[in-house]
Amino acid sequence: MLWQVTPSQCSGVGGRCGALLIYYWCGRDRLGVALAIFGNLRHISLSDLLPLLAHREGALELFNLPGKPRITLYVARGVLRAVYLNDRPTDALQARSVLGDLVQAQRGGFEFIPGVRPHRSGRELNWPLDSLMVALITFNDEVSEAAADLPYPDTVFRFTRLPSADDPRLREFWNAAHGYLVTGTSARQLSEKLGIELDLVRFYLHRLRQLGAVEPVRAHTGRSPSHRSAAQKLLSALRRRFFG
């Protein structure tokens, strides 16, 4: 039996809906024993969708996301158990990056499949759903407010001293990135190596620099060292010719 739930009917599904348009498919009964949910992020955001799943167990699959792979969120008893990218589990750092991007997504389909559990991978997150969305939206606002101060993607940073960071998000980034920062690396390189969004890496480096944990060792100028060397040689030759 196929149901279409509109905003006027929303009070029965337990969540704030706004411009909600979701389809419910119940294969066994009207109490939701075998309830599947599917729709599009054009009609409901992830921050409005997840509270509807707070008392359910299963997998929320998101697909047809522009420029993104298929993403699966596993929920159970009010917690987010795991985040998978193309059937591969993510760590906490990658999961925060994926979710931060999904909160802003306005295109892509989704389907909730009840009763599905993640494979045992040792990467279970167990983040409470009731506070997760607020934390993600707040963090996205922090990144946006710091946009003008974020380092250039190709500026190379190097480790200077251990940070004294109480923020668990910053500790997760530091634990994953410090090996690369010892020898020097850029935000663009770290984004590729760690599998997280470039702007998020730039924000973390900006925060670490504020704490004195990293410093830039080479700023991006748009020209390679060989080009700079050639220009210096030409300038020296002109000086010698015209000024002796």
Order of alpha helices (4+ residues) and beta strands (2+ residues): beta-beta-beta-alpha-beta-beta-beta-beta-alpha-beta-beta-alpha-beta-alpha-beta-alpha-alpha-beta-alpha
